[in-house]
């Protein structure tokens, strides 16, 4: 998905949906980092896009003025 389309989709989501998506992305990054450290998979190329999407989700949450957004 292209970045402008992703941002449009994220901006259309509610605050709770965005928080859920942020948790899912953080969990995926954690699992991939764990797999990478254990040498189970070549997960290095998958981590960066997930981290960037997580940052985009956090940015949209800040734009919406949601309380409790981590800095």
WODA-V663306 format. One line per field, one symbol per residue. ss: DSSP state (2 for helix, 1 for strand, 0 for the rest). phi: phi as a letter, one per 20 degrees, with the letter a starting at -180 (. if undefined). psi: psi as a letter, one per 20 degrees, with the letter a starting at -180 (. if undefined). Layout:
ss: ???
phi: ???
psi: ???
//
This chain:
ss: 00222222222000222222222222222222222222000002222222222222222222200000000
phi: .ffffffffffeeefffffffffffffffgfffffffemfbeegfefgffffffffffffffgfmffnffe
psi: pqghgggggghiqrghgggghgggghggggghhggghikhrmihiigghghghghgghghgghikpqjpq.
//
